């Protein structure tokens, strides 16, 4: 899967989950610097699809991935980093996204999609019609 298609799928799925994604922005915090494919700055959630095609492997190296993991453990930042070798097609990438979202649900970063049981409909109050006395 090429970078463009992968990022389009990621953006769609993240926005569908309620995130407001800015694309291809410079990320520079606490000595972690790279161009992130998509990021919701307010909610502190984003994604990076690492491909050789885009040259990502030179700026999103092991040190960056480890720093992002540490920031996630601290509850500061949640970035899904997926290497093209681990998700080479739409099915693999979709599975990685869903796993990431499930982890975010468990950490209360996003609300669970589980529906609450529907309340029983309230019975309409019925009033007997007044009868006229003669």
N, CA, C and O atoms as a printed pandas DataFrame, in Angstrom:
     atom_number atom_name residue_name chain_id  residue_number  x_coord  y_coord  z_coord
0              1         N          UNK        A               1    0.870   -1.173    0.000
1              2        CA          UNK        A               1    0.000    0.000    0.000
2              3         C          UNK        A               1    0.908    1.225    0.000
3              4         O          UNK        A               1    1.841    1.310    0.799
4              5         N          UNK        A               2    0.643    2.156   -0.878
5              6        CA          UNK        A               2    1.509    3.339   -0.914
6              7         C          UNK        A               2    1.112    4.342    0.172
7              8         O          UNK        A               2    0.026    4.272    0.747
8              9         N          UNK        A               3    2.016    5.261    0.426
9             10        CA          UNK        A               3    1.857    6.256    1.503
10            11         C          UNK        A               3    0.554    7.047    1.364
11            12         O          UNK        A               3   -0.159    7.258    2.345
12            13         N          UNK        A               4    0.255    7.475    0.157
13            14        CA          UNK        A               4   -0.927    8.311   -0.065
14            15         C          UNK        A               4   -2.216    7.563    0.293
15            16         O          UNK        A               4   -3.079    8.108    0.981
16            17         N          UNK        A               5   -2.344    6.334   -0.166
17            18        CA          UNK        A               5   -3.549    5.545    0.130
18            19         C          UNK        A               5   -3.641    5.213    1.616
19            20         O          UNK        A               5   -4.718    5.276    2.209
20            21         N          UNK        A               6   -2.510    4.861    2.208
21            22        CA          UNK        A               6   -2.503    4.528    3.634
22            23         C          UNK        A               6   -2.932    5.735    4.466
23            24         O          UNK        A               6   -3.744    5.609    5.382
24            25         N          UNK        A               7   -2.386    6.893    4.145
25            26        CA          UNK        A               7   -2.729    8.100    4.912
26            27         C          UNK        A               7   -4.180    8.513    4.709
27            28         O          UNK        A               7   -4.814    9.027    5.630
28            29         N          UNK        A               8   -4.710    8.289    3.506
29            30        CA          UNK        A               8   -6.125    8.593    3.263
30            31         C          UNK        A               8   -7.009    7.691    4.131
31            32         O          UNK        A               8   -7.998    8.150    4.702
32            33         N          UNK        A               9   -6.651    6.412    4.228
33            34        CA          UNK        A               9   -7.409    5.486    5.065
34            35         C          UNK        A               9   -7.289    5.873    6.541
35            36         O          UNK        A               9   -8.286    5.900    7.263
36            37         N          UNK        A              10   -6.078    6.169    6.979
37            38        CA          UNK        A              10   -5.867    6.580    8.371
38            39         C          UNK        A              10   -6.680    7.826    8.705
39            40         O          UNK        A              10   -7.370    7.866    9.724
40            41         N          UNK        A              11   -6.598    8.836    7.853
41            42        CA          UNK        A              11   -7.331   10.079    8.123
42            43         C          UNK        A              11   -8.830    9.810    8.213
43            44         O          UNK        A              11   -9.505   10.289    9.124
44            45         N          UNK        A              12   -9.336    9.047    7.265
45            46        CA          UNK        A              12  -10.766    8.736    7.255
46            47         C          UNK        A              12  -11.186    8.047    8.551
47            48         O          UNK        A              12  -12.170    8.443    9.177
48            49         N          UNK        A              13  -10.452    7.029    8.949
49            50        CA          UNK        A              13  -10.809    6.262   10.147
50            51         C          UNK        A              13  -10.684    7.098   11.419
51            52         O          UNK        A              13  -11.521    6.991   12.315
52            53         N          UNK        A              14   -9.639    7.935   11.504
53            54        CA          UNK        A              14   -9.460    8.767   12.691
54            55         C          UNK        A              14  -10.550    9.839   12.763
55            56         O          UNK        A              14  -11.075   10.114   13.841
56            57         N          UNK        A              15  -10.887   10.437   11.636
57            58        CA          UNK        A              15  -11.951   11.448   11.639
58            59         C          UNK        A              15  -13.309   10.803   11.932
59            60         O          UNK        A              15  -14.154   11.399   12.601
60            61         N          UNK        A              16  -13.506    9.608   11.437
61            62        CA          UNK        A              16  -14.738    8.864   11.719
62            63         C          UNK        A              16  -14.863    8.596   13.224
63            64         O          UNK        A              16  -15.969    8.525   13.759
64            65         N          UNK        A              17  -13.720    8.450   13.897
65            66        CA          UNK        A              17  -13.701    8.223   15.346
66            67         C          UNK        A              17  -13.806    9.529   16.132
67            68         O          UNK        A              17  -13.803    9.515   17.362
68            69         N          UNK        A              18  -13.898   10.663   15.423
69            70        CA          UNK        A              18  -14.123   11.939   16.092
70            71         C          UNK        A              18  -12.903   12.835   16.245
71            72         O          UNK        A              18  -12.986   13.881   16.888
72            73         N          UNK        A              19  -11.773   12.446   15.666
73            74        CA          UNK        A              19  -10.576   13.277   15.770
74            75         C          UNK        A              19  -10.552   14.305   14.645
75            76         O          UNK        A              19  -11.048   14.053   13.547
76            77         N          UNK        A              20   -9.968   15.467   14.931
77            78        CA          UNK        A              20   -9.819   16.535   13.934
78            79         C          UNK        A              20   -8.363   16.507   13.479
79            80         O          UNK        A              20   -7.478   17.024   14.160
80            81         N          UNK        A              21   -8.131   15.906   12.338
81            82        CA          UNK        A              21   -6.780   15.614   11.875
82            83         C          UNK        A              21   -6.220   16.707   10.962
83            84         O          UNK        A              21   -6.827   17.081    9.959
84            85         N          UNK        A              22   -5.045   17.204   11.343
85            86        CA          UNK        A              22   -4.243   18.067   10.460
86            87         C          UNK        A              22   -3.203   17.141    9.839
87            88         O          UNK        A              22   -2.612   16.309   10.529
88            89         N          UNK        A              23   -2.984   17.288    8.548
89            90        CA          UNK        A              23   -2.082   16.383    7.846
90            91         C          UNK        A              23   -0.695   16.976    7.641
91            92         O          UNK        A              23   -0.523   18.183    7.472
92            93         N          UNK        A              24    0.291   16.077    7.661
93            94        CA          UNK        A              24    1.676   16.411    7.326
94            95         C          UNK        A              24    2.166   17.678    8.023
95            96         O          UNK        A              24    2.528   18.663    7.380
96            97         N          UNK        A              25    2.167   17.626    9.337
97            98        CA          UNK        A              25    2.627   18.786   10.094
98            99         C          UNK        A              25    3.935   18.456   10.810
99           100         O          UNK        A              25    4.236   17.295   11.088
100          101         N          UNK        A              26    4.676   19.469   11.091
101          102        CA          UNK        A              26    5.929   19.313   11.798
102          103         C          UNK        A              26    5.631   19.085   13.276
103          104         O          UNK        A              26    4.975   19.904   13.919
104          105         N          UNK        A              27    6.109   17.981   13.799
105          106        CA          UNK        A              27    5.940   17.666   15.208
106          107         C          UNK        A              27    7.286   17.879   15.878
107          108         O          UNK        A              27    8.283   17.285   15.470
108          109         N          UNK        A              28    7.324   18.724   16.906
109          110        CA          UNK        A              28    8.587   19.035   17.584
110          111         C          UNK        A              28    8.299   19.312   19.053
111          112         O          UNK        A              28    7.986   20.439   19.437
112          113         N          UNK        A              29    8.409   18.271   19.863
113          114        CA          UNK        A              29    8.158   18.386   21.300
114          115         C          UNK        A              29    9.143   17.524   22.062
115          116         O          UNK        A              29    9.387   16.374   21.696
116          117         N          UNK        A              30    9.706   18.078   23.116
117          118        CA          UNK        A              30   10.584   17.321   24.018
118          119         C          UNK        A              30   11.603   16.489   23.249
119          120         O          UNK        A              30   11.731   15.286   23.479
120          121         N          UNK        A              31   12.306   17.114   22.362
121          122        CA          UNK        A              31   13.361   16.513   21.534
122          123         C          UNK        A              31   12.884   15.398   20.598
123          124         O          UNK        A              31   13.700   14.616   20.110
124          125         N          UNK        A              32   11.586   15.318   20.343
125          126        CA          UNK        A              32   11.053   14.396   19.342
126          127         C          UNK        A              32   10.631   15.248   18.156
127          128         O          UNK        A              32    9.719   16.069   18.254
128          129         N          UNK        A              33   11.320   15.037   17.019
129          130        CA          UNK        A              33   11.044   15.844   15.826
130          131         C          UNK        A              33   10.867   14.971   14.599
131          132         O          UNK        A              33   11.722   14.147   14.273
132          133         N          UNK        A              34    9.749   15.165   13.928
133          134        CA          UNK        A              34    9.510   14.503   12.644
134          135         C          UNK        A              34    8.254   15.109   12.030
135          136         O          UNK        A              34    7.498   15.812   12.699
136          137         N          UNK        A              35    8.044   14.827   10.751
137          138        CA          UNK        A              35    6.811   15.283   10.108
138          139         C          UNK        A              35    5.792   14.172   10.288
139          140         O          UNK        A              35    5.947   13.076    9.750
140          141         N          UNK        A              36    4.740   14.470   11.058
141          142        CA          UNK        A              36    3.721   13.463   11.371
142          143         C          UNK        A              36    2.641   13.492   10.288
143          144         O          UNK        A              36    2.218   14.557    9.838
144          145         N          UNK        A              37    2.211   12.313    9.886
145          146        CA          UNK        A              37    1.226   12.206    8.806
146          147         C          UNK        A              37   -0.126   12.799    9.187
147          148         O          UNK        A              37   -0.782   13.418    8.349
148          149         N          UNK        A              38   -0.553   12.620   10.437
149          150        CA          UNK        A              38   -1.837   13.155   10.877
150          151         C          UNK        A              38   -1.850   13.338   12.377
151          152         O          UNK        A              38   -1.350   12.492   13.118
152          153         N          UNK        A              39   -2.430   14.460   12.835
153          154        CA          UNK        A              39   -2.396   14.749   14.268
154          155         C          UNK        A              39   -3.560   15.631   14.669
155          156         O          UNK        A              39   -3.871   16.619   14.003
156          157         N          UNK        A              40   -4.206   15.258   15.780
157          158        CA          UNK        A              40   -5.226   16.079   16.416
158          159         C          UNK        A              40   -4.537   16.710   17.631
159          160         O          UNK        A              40   -4.392   16.067   18.670
160          161         N          UNK        A              41   -4.119   17.955   17.494
161          162        CA          UNK        A              41   -3.332   18.625   18.541
162          163         C          UNK        A              41   -4.115   18.790   19.838
163          164         O          UNK        A              41   -3.538   18.702   20.922
164          165         N          UNK        A              42   -5.403   19.026   19.741
165          166        CA          UNK        A              42   -6.209   19.228   20.939
166          167         C          UNK        A              42   -6.347   17.932   21.742
167          168         O          UNK        A              42   -6.231   17.941   22.968
168          169         N          UNK        A              43   -6.589   16.841   21.059
169          170        CA          UNK        A              43   -6.785   15.552   21.745
170          171         C          UNK        A              43   -5.482   14.786   21.915
171          172         O          UNK        A              43   -5.446   13.776   22.619
172          173         N          UNK        A              44   -4.395   15.259   21.269
173          174        CA          UNK        A              44   -3.053   14.675   21.406
174          175         C          UNK        A              44   -2.980   13.260   20.852
175          176         O          UNK        A              44   -2.325   12.387   21.423
176          177         N          UNK        A              45   -3.671   13.043   19.715
177          178        CA          UNK        A              45   -3.729   11.737   19.071
178          179         C          UNK        A              45   -3.344   11.900   17.608
179          180         O          UNK        A              45   -3.759   12.849   16.942
180          181         N          UNK        A              46   -2.537   10.948   17.115
181          182        CA          UNK        A              46   -2.143   11.033   15.715
182          183         C          UNK        A              46   -1.675    9.703   15.167
183          184         O          UNK        A              46   -1.806    8.661   15.809
184          185         N          UNK        A              47   -1.120    9.762   13.953
185          186        CA          UNK        A              47   -0.639    8.548   13.294
186          187         C          UNK        A              47    0.527    8.871   12.369
187          188         O          UNK        A              47    0.677    9.989   11.875
188          189         N          UNK        A              48    1.341    7.847   12.157
189          190        CA          UNK        A              48    2.470    7.913   11.224
190          191         C          UNK        A              48    2.578    6.570   10.532
191          192         O          UNK        A              48    2.747    5.537   11.180
192          193         N          UNK        A              49    2.479    6.589    9.204
193          194        CA          UNK        A              49    2.664    5.385    8.398
194          195         C          UNK        A              49    4.072    5.469    7.826
195          196         O          UNK        A              49    4.346    6.295    6.956
196          197         N          UNK        A              50    4.954    4.625    8.309
197          198        CA          UNK        A              50    6.366    4.697    7.960
198          199         C          UNK        A              50    6.632    3.921    6.671
199          200         O          UNK        A              50    6.444    2.706    6.598
200          201         N          UNK        A              51    7.083    4.676    5.646
201          202        CA          UNK        A              51    7.440    4.041    4.376
202          203         C          UNK        A              51    8.799    4.546    3.904
203          204         O          UNK        A              51    9.209    5.670    4.191
204          205         N          UNK        A              52    9.473    3.678    3.176
205          206        CA          UNK        A              52   10.730    4.107    2.563
206          207         C          UNK        A              52   10.453    5.073    1.416
207          208         O          UNK        A              52   11.250    5.971    1.144
208          209         N          UNK        A              53    9.326    4.885    0.751
209          210        CA          UNK        A              53    8.906    5.755   -0.352
210          211         C          UNK        A              53    8.914    7.222    0.080
211          212         O          UNK        A              53    9.365    8.091   -0.667
212          213         N          UNK        A              54    8.417    7.491    1.277
213          214        CA          UNK        A              54    8.326    8.865    1.783
214          215         C          UNK        A              54    9.576    9.274    2.567
215          216         O          UNK        A              54    9.678   10.414    3.021
216          217         N          UNK        A              55   10.521    8.350    2.727
217          218        CA          UNK        A              55   11.737    8.673    3.471
218          219         C          UNK        A              55   11.520    8.757    4.971
219          220         O          UNK        A              55   12.325    9.355    5.685
220          221         N          UNK        A              56   10.433    8.159    5.453
221          222        CA          UNK        A              56   10.112    8.234    6.877
222          223         C          UNK        A              56   11.128    7.509    7.749
223          224         O          UNK        A              56   11.337    7.870    8.907
224          225         N          UNK        A              57   11.758    6.483    7.182
225          226        CA          UNK        A              57   12.633    5.655    8.003
226          227         C          UNK        A              57   13.885    6.385    8.483
227          228         O          UNK        A              57   14.591    5.883    9.358
228          229         N          UNK        A              58   14.170    7.558    7.924
229          230        CA          UNK        A              58   15.340    8.306    8.419
230          231         C          UNK        A              58   14.983    9.239    9.565
231          232         O          UNK        A              58   15.851    9.546   10.383
232          233         N          UNK        A              59   13.738    9.702    9.657
233          234        CA          UNK        A              59   13.388   10.593   10.774
234          235         C          UNK        A              59   12.513    9.933   11.829
235          236         O          UNK        A              59   12.450   10.415   12.961
236          237         N          UNK        A              60   11.836    8.841   11.485
237          238        CA          UNK        A              60   11.043    8.100   12.469
238          239         C          UNK        A              60   11.805    6.797   12.747
239          240         O          UNK        A              60   11.429    5.714   12.299
240          241         N          UNK        A              61   12.877    6.958   13.496
241          242        CA          UNK        A              61   13.735    5.812   13.807
242          243         C          UNK        A              61   13.346    5.204   15.154
243          244         O          UNK        A              61   12.354    5.602   15.765
244          245         N          UNK        A              62   14.133    4.247   15.600
245          246        CA          UNK        A              62   13.858    3.567   16.863
246          247         C          UNK        A              62   13.786    4.512   18.048
247          248         O          UNK        A              62   12.968    4.319   18.947
248          249         N          UNK        A              63   14.641    5.541   18.059
249          250        CA          UNK        A              63   14.643    6.502   19.173
250          251         C          UNK        A              63   13.341    7.302   19.218
251          252         O          UNK        A              63   12.795    7.538   20.296
252          253         N          UNK        A              64   12.852    7.713   18.068
253          254        CA          UNK        A              64   11.585    8.465   18.002
254          255         C          UNK        A              64   10.428    7.562   18.433
255          256         O          UNK        A              64    9.565    7.976   19.207
256          257         N          UNK        A              65   10.418    6.334   17.928
257          258        CA          UNK        A              65    9.348    5.405   18.274
258          259         C          UNK        A              65    9.348    5.125   19.776
259          260         O          UNK        A              65    8.283    5.069   20.392
260          261         N          UNK        A              66   10.522    4.949   20.367
261          262        CA          UNK        A              66   10.623    4.710   21.812
262          263         C          UNK        A              66   10.162    5.940   22.601
263          264         O          UNK        A              66    9.450    5.804   23.596
264          265         N          UNK        A              67   10.560    7.132   22.168
265          266        CA          UNK        A              67   10.138    8.361   22.860
266          267         C          UNK        A              67    8.619    8.518   22.795
267          268         O          UNK        A              67    7.998    8.929   23.776
268          269         N          UNK        A              68    8.020    8.195   21.654
269          270        CA          UNK        A              68    6.563    8.269   21.532
270          271         C          UNK        A              68    5.897    7.250   22.462
271          272         O          UNK        A              68    4.868    7.542   23.070
272          273         N          UNK        A              69    6.481    6.068   22.568
273          274        CA          UNK        A              69    5.935    5.039   23.459
274          275         C          UNK        A              69    6.001    5.493   24.920
275          276         O          UNK        A              69    5.060    5.269   25.680
276          277         N          UNK        A              70    7.092    6.122   25.309
277          278        CA          UNK        A              70    7.222    6.616   26.686
278          279         C          UNK        A              70    6.209    7.728   26.973
279          280         O          UNK        A              70    5.637    7.783   28.062
280          281         N          UNK        A              71    5.994    8.598   26.011
281          282        CA          UNK        A              71    5.016    9.682   26.181
282          283         C          UNK        A              71    3.599    9.110   26.283
283          284         O          UNK        A              71    2.754    9.639   27.006
284          285         N          UNK        A              72    3.357    8.034   25.556
285          286        CA          UNK        A              72    2.051    7.382   25.637
286          287         C          UNK        A              72    1.859    6.768   27.015
287          288         O          UNK        A              72    0.796    6.918   27.617
288          289         N          UNK        A              73    2.876    6.077   27.522
289          290        CA          UNK        A              73    2.785    5.482   28.861
290          291         C          UNK        A              73    2.507    6.542   29.915
291          292         O          UNK        A              73    1.831    6.274   30.909
292          293         N          UNK        A              74    3.027    7.741   29.701
293          294        CA          UNK        A              74    2.817    8.847   30.643
294          295         C          UNK        A              74    1.458    9.515   30.427
295          296         O          UNK        A              74    1.075   10.398   31.195
296          297         N          UNK        A              75    0.730    9.103   29.395
297          298        CA          UNK        A              75   -0.581    9.678   29.131
298          299         C          UNK        A              75   -0.529   11.054   28.486
299          300         O          UNK        A              75   -1.501   11.806   28.552
300          301         N          UNK        A              76    0.599   11.393   27.860
301          302        CA          UNK        A              76    0.782   12.722   27.271
302          303         C          UNK        A              76    0.436   12.789   25.786
303          304         O          UNK        A              76    0.086   13.850   25.269
304          305         N          UNK        A              77    0.535   11.654   25.109
305          306        CA          UNK        A              77    0.495   11.662   23.650
306          307         C          UNK        A              77    0.179   10.254   23.162
307          308         O          UNK        A              77    0.677    9.276   23.720
308          309         N          UNK        A              78   -0.642   10.146   22.125
309          310        CA          UNK        A              78   -1.031    8.836   21.600
310          311         C          UNK        A              78   -0.850    8.842   20.088
311          312         O          UNK        A              78   -1.675    9.388   19.355
312          313         N          UNK        A              79    0.242    8.228   19.630
313          314        CA          UNK        A              79    0.535    8.208   18.199
314          315         C          UNK        A              79    0.654    6.763   17.731
315          316         O          UNK        A              79    1.466    5.997   18.250
316          317         N          UNK        A              80   -0.152    6.405   16.761
317          318        CA          UNK        A              80   -0.064    5.099   16.127
318          319         C          UNK        A              80    1.053    5.169   15.089
319          320         O          UNK        A              80    0.974    5.943   14.136
320          321         N          UNK        A              81    2.081    4.366   15.276
321          322        CA          UNK        A              81    3.172    4.282   14.305
322          323         C          UNK        A              81    3.085    2.902   13.669
323          324         O          UNK        A              81    3.198    1.884   14.351
324          325         N          UNK        A              82    2.883    2.880   12.354
325          326        CA          UNK        A              82    2.748    1.625   11.632
326          327         C          UNK        A              82    3.778    1.600   10.513
327          328         O          UNK        A              82    3.814    2.504    9.678
328          329         N          UNK        A              83    4.605    0.582   10.494
329          330        CA          UNK        A              83    5.577    0.399    9.415
330          331         C          UNK        A              83    4.886   -0.320    8.264
331          332         O          UNK        A              83    4.074   -1.221    8.475
332          333         N          UNK        A              84    5.218    0.087    7.057
333          334        CA          UNK        A              84    4.597   -0.521    5.881
334          335         C          UNK        A              84    4.806   -2.033    5.841
335          336         O          UNK        A              84    3.968   -2.754    5.300
336          337         N          UNK        A              85    5.904   -2.522    6.404
337          338        CA          UNK        A              85    6.164   -3.964    6.417
338          339         C          UNK        A              85    5.186   -4.704    7.328
339          340         O          UNK        A              85    4.887   -5.876    7.097
340          341         N          UNK        A              86    4.690   -4.027    8.359
341          342        CA          UNK        A              86    3.748   -4.640    9.295
342          343         C          UNK        A              86    2.294   -4.536    8.836
343          344         O          UNK        A              86    1.448   -5.311    9.282
344          345         N          UNK        A              87    2.002   -3.598    7.962
345          346        CA          UNK        A              87    0.643   -3.408    7.442
346          347         C          UNK        A              87    0.745   -3.025    5.965
347          348         O          UNK        A              87    0.515   -1.872    5.598
348          349         N          UNK        A              88    1.091   -4.000    5.123
349          350        CA          UNK        A              88    1.334   -3.692    3.714
350          351         C          UNK        A              88    0.087   -3.502    2.852
351          352         O          UNK        A              88    0.178   -3.093    1.695
352          353         N          UNK        A              89   -1.083   -3.804    3.433
353          354        CA          UNK        A              89   -2.323   -3.678    2.664
354          355         C          UNK        A              89   -3.425   -3.090    3.540
355          356         O          UNK        A              89   -3.242   -2.866    4.736
356          357         N          UNK        A              90   -4.559   -2.849    2.919
357          358        CA          UNK        A              90   -5.669   -2.210    3.632
358          359         C          UNK        A              90   -6.149   -3.031    4.825
359          360         O          UNK        A              90   -6.464   -2.476    5.878
360          361         N          UNK        A              91   -6.203   -4.345    4.662
361          362        CA          UNK        A              91   -6.663   -5.203    5.757
362          363         C          UNK        A              91   -5.715   -5.121    6.954
363          364         O          UNK        A              91   -6.163   -5.024    8.096
364          365         N          UNK        A              92   -4.419   -5.161    6.694
365          366        CA          UNK        A              92   -3.437   -5.078    7.775
366          367         C          UNK        A              92   -3.466   -3.734    8.472
367          368         O          UNK        A              92   -3.373   -3.658    9.697
368          369         N          UNK        A              93   -3.595   -2.676    7.694
369          370        CA          UNK        A              93   -3.641   -1.329    8.273
370          371         C          UNK        A              93   -4.930   -1.133    9.065
371          372         O          UNK        A              93   -4.909   -0.539   10.144
372          373         N          UNK        A              94   -6.044   -1.624    8.542
373          374        CA          UNK        A              94   -7.322   -1.513    9.267
374          375         C          UNK        A              94   -7.255   -2.250   10.595
375          376         O          UNK        A              94   -7.778   -1.769   11.601
376          377         N          UNK        A              95   -6.617   -3.414   10.608
377          378        CA          UNK        A              95   -6.473   -4.170   11.850
378          379         C          UNK        A              95   -5.622   -3.398   12.856
379          380         O          UNK        A              95   -5.936   -3.379   14.046
380          381         N          UNK        A              96   -4.553   -2.763   12.391
381          382        CA          UNK        A              96   -3.687   -1.971   13.281
382          383         C          UNK        A              96   -4.450   -0.779   13.850
383          384         O          UNK        A              96   -4.308   -0.453   15.028
384          385         N          UNK        A              97   -5.250   -0.136   13.024
385          386        CA          UNK        A              97   -6.049    1.014   13.476
386          387         C          UNK        A              97   -7.042    0.564   14.543
387          388         O          UNK        A              97   -7.176    1.206   15.584
388          389         N          UNK        A              98   -7.738   -0.542   14.280
389          390        CA          UNK        A              98   -8.747   -1.014   15.222
390          391         C          UNK        A              98   -8.120   -1.414   16.549
391          392         O          UNK        A              98   -8.695   -1.156   17.607
392          393         N          UNK        A              99   -6.960   -2.034   16.507
393          394        CA          UNK        A              99   -6.249   -2.403   17.739
394          395         C          UNK        A              99   -5.863   -1.145   18.532
395          396         O          UNK        A              99   -6.000   -1.107   19.755
396          397         N          UNK        A             100   -5.382   -0.126   17.825
397          398        CA          UNK        A             100   -5.010    1.141   18.459
398          399         C          UNK        A             100   -6.231    1.791   19.103
399          400         O          UNK        A             100   -6.157    2.245   20.245
400          401         N          UNK        A             101   -7.356    1.840   18.381
401          402        CA          UNK        A             101   -8.581    2.427   18.922
402          403         C          UNK        A             101   -9.061    1.664   20.159
403          404         O          UNK        A             101   -9.523    2.273   21.123
404          405         N          UNK        A             102   -8.953    0.343   20.133
405          406        CA          UNK        A             102   -9.367   -0.450   21.287
406          407         C          UNK        A             102   -8.502   -0.092   22.499
407          408         O          UNK        A             102   -9.015    0.023   23.612
408          409         N          UNK        A             103   -7.212    0.083   22.292
409          410        CA          UNK        A             103   -6.324    0.488   23.387
410          411         C          UNK        A             103   -6.709    1.881   23.899
411          412         O          UNK        A             103   -6.672    2.132   25.103
412          413         N          UNK        A             104   -7.076    2.777   22.992
413          414        CA          UNK        A             104   -7.496    4.120   23.409
414          415         C          UNK        A             104   -8.801    4.067   24.196
415          416         O          UNK        A             104   -9.000    4.852   25.123
416          417         N          UNK        A             105   -9.681    3.152   23.835
417          418        CA          UNK        A             105  -10.928    2.977   24.592
418          419         C          UNK        A             105  -10.611    2.474   25.998
419          420         O          UNK        A             105  -11.179    2.959   26.977
420          421         N          UNK        A             106   -9.709    1.508   26.095
421          422        CA          UNK        A             106   -9.334    0.959   27.403
422          423         C          UNK        A             106   -8.688    2.020   28.290
423          424         O          UNK        A             106   -8.824    1.976   29.512
424          425         N          UNK        A             107   -7.990    2.966   27.681
425          426        CA          UNK        A             107   -7.318    4.027   28.426
426          427         C          UNK        A             107   -8.204    5.263   28.576
427          428         O          UNK        A             107   -7.744    6.298   29.059
428          429         N          UNK        A             108   -9.469    5.165   28.168
429          430        CA          UNK        A             108  -10.440    6.258   28.230
430          431         C          UNK        A             108  -10.014    7.495   27.451
431          432         O          UNK        A             108  -10.386    8.616   27.800
432          433         N          UNK        A             109   -9.236    7.286   26.400
433          434        CA          UNK        A             109   -8.878    8.402   25.523
434          435         C          UNK        A             109  -10.031    8.673   24.563
435          436         O          UNK        A             109  -10.330    9.821   24.236
436          437         N          UNK        A             110  -10.669    7.603   24.121
437          438        CA          UNK        A             110  -11.905    7.734   23.339
438          439         C          UNK        A             110  -12.958    6.874   24.016
439          440         O          UNK        A             110  -12.645    5.861   24.641
440          441         N          UNK        A             111  -14.183    7.282   23.885
441          442        CA          UNK        A             111  -15.288    6.575   24.521
442          443         C          UNK        A             111  -15.586    5.304   23.748
443          444         O          UNK        A             111  -15.421    5.245   22.529
444          445         N          UNK        A             112  -16.020    4.307   24.462
445          446        CA          UNK        A             112  -16.347    3.022   23.865
446          447         C          UNK        A             112  -17.506    3.176   22.899
447          448         O          UNK        A             112  -18.421    3.971   23.116
448          449         N          UNK        A             113  -17.449    2.407   21.843
449          450        CA          UNK        A             113  -18.518    2.440   20.853
450          451         C          UNK        A             113  -19.686    1.548   21.264
451          452         O          UNK        A             113  -20.712    1.502   20.585
452          453         N          UNK        A             114  -19.521    0.852   22.365
453          454        CA          UNK        A             114  -20.589   -0.037   22.826
454          455         C          UNK        A             114  -21.834    0.779   23.161
455          456         O          UNK        A             114  -21.759    1.822   23.811
456          457         N          UNK        A             115  -22.946    0.291   22.715
457          458        CA          UNK        A             115  -24.195    1.005   22.970
458          459         C          UNK        A             115  -24.736    0.622   24.326
459          460         O          UNK        A             115  -24.632   -0.525   24.760
460          461         N          UNK        A             116  -25.308    1.594   24.976
461          462        CA          UNK        A             116  -25.978    1.333   26.247
462          463         C          UNK        A             116  -27.340    0.739   25.920
463          464         O          UNK        A             116  -27.921    1.047   24.879
464          465         N          UNK        A             117  -27.856   -0.117   26.809
465          466        CA          UNK        A             117  -29.183   -0.669   26.541
466          467         C          UNK        A             117  -30.215    0.457   26.451
467          468         O          UNK        A             117  -30.183    1.418   27.220
468          469         N          UNK        A             118  -31.100    0.313   25.522
469          470        CA          UNK        A             118  -32.129    1.336   25.336
470          471         C          UNK        A             118  -33.107    1.293   26.492
471          472         O          UNK        A             118  -33.491    0.221   26.961
472          473         N          UNK        A             119  -33.500    2.455   26.939
473          474        CA          UNK        A             119  -34.487    2.544   28.024
474          475         C          UNK        A             119  -35.845    2.163   27.463
475          476         O          UNK        A             119  -36.151    2.429   26.301
476          477         N          UNK        A             120  -36.640    1.545   28.293
477          478        CA          UNK        A             120  -37.989    1.188   27.873
478          479         C          UNK        A             120  -38.772    2.465   27.620
479          480         O          UNK        A             120  -38.661    3.431   28.375
480          481         N          UNK        A             121  -39.554    2.466   26.569
481          482        CA          UNK        A             121  -40.325    3.677   26.290
482          483         C          UNK        A             121  -41.292    3.966   27.433
483          484         O          UNK        A             121  -41.906    3.066   28.007
484          485         N          UNK        A             122  -41.400    5.240   27.737
485          486        CA          UNK        A             122  -42.316    5.645   28.806
486          487         C          UNK        A             122  -43.740    5.514   28.315
487          488         O          UNK        A             122  -44.070    5.847   27.177
488          489         N          UNK        A             123  -44.569    5.017   29.212
489          490        CA          UNK        A             123  -45.977    4.869   28.876
490          491         C          UNK        A             123  -46.618    6.245   28.943
491          492         O          UNK        A             123  -46.430    6.995   29.901
492          493         N          UNK        A             124  -47.356    6.545   27.932
493          494        CA          UNK        A             124  -48.031    7.844   27.905
494          495         C          UNK        A             124  -49.092    7.886   29.001
495          496         O          UNK        A             124  -49.834    6.928   29.216
496          497         N          UNK        A             125  -49.138    9.005   29.673
497          498        CA          UNK        A             125  -50.141    9.179   30.727
498          499         C          UNK        A             125  -51.504    9.289   30.072
499          500         O          UNK        A             125  -51.711   10.069   29.143
500          501         N          UNK        A             126  -52.406    8.504   30.570
501          502        CA          UNK        A             126  -53.761    8.571   30.012
502          503         C          UNK        A             126  -54.694    9.128   31.070
503          504         O          UNK        A             126  -54.652    8.749   32.240
504          505         N          UNK        A             127  -55.506   10.012   30.628
505          506        CA          UNK        A             127  -56.460   10.652   31.524
506          507         C          UNK        A             127  -57.848   10.292   31.028
507          508         O          UNK        A             127  -58.161   10.414   29.844
508          509         N          UNK        A             128  -58.661    9.851   31.954
509          510        CA          UNK        A             128  -60.027    9.512   31.555
510          511         C          UNK        A             128  -60.771   10.806   31.246
511          512         O          UNK        A             128  -60.640   11.806   31.952
512          513         N          UNK        A             129  -61.538   10.759   30.198
513          514        CA          UNK        A             129  -62.277   11.991   29.866
514          515         C          UNK        A             129  -63.301   12.310   30.966
515          516         O          UNK        A             129  -63.948   11.426   31.527
516          517         N          UNK        A             130  -63.410   13.555   31.232
517          518        CA          UNK        A             130  -64.364   14.008   32.267
518          519         C          UNK        A             130  -65.775   13.785   31.755
519          520         O          UNK        A             130  -66.072   14.043   30.589
520          521         N          UNK        A             131  -66.625   13.313   32.618
521          522        CA          UNK        A             131  -68.007   13.119   32.218
522          523         C          UNK        A             131  -68.835   14.255   32.799
523          524         O          UNK        A             131  -68.623   14.696   33.929
524          525         N          UNK        A             132  -69.757   14.701   32.012
525          526        CA          UNK        A             132  -70.611   15.803   32.462
526          527         C          UNK        A             132  -71.749   15.252   33.295
527          528         O          UNK        A             132  -72.328   14.220   32.954
528          529         N          UNK        A             133  -72.073   15.922   34.372
529          530        CA          UNK        A             133  -73.226   15.545   35.202
530          531         C          UNK        A             133  -74.398   16.392   34.761
531          532         O          UNK        A             133  -74.253   17.573   34.443
532          533         N          UNK        A             134  -75.557   15.772   34.746
533          534        CA          UNK        A             134  -76.759   16.498   34.340
534          535         C          UNK        A             134  -77.478   17.031   35.496
535          536         O          UNK        A             134  -78.517   17.671   35.335
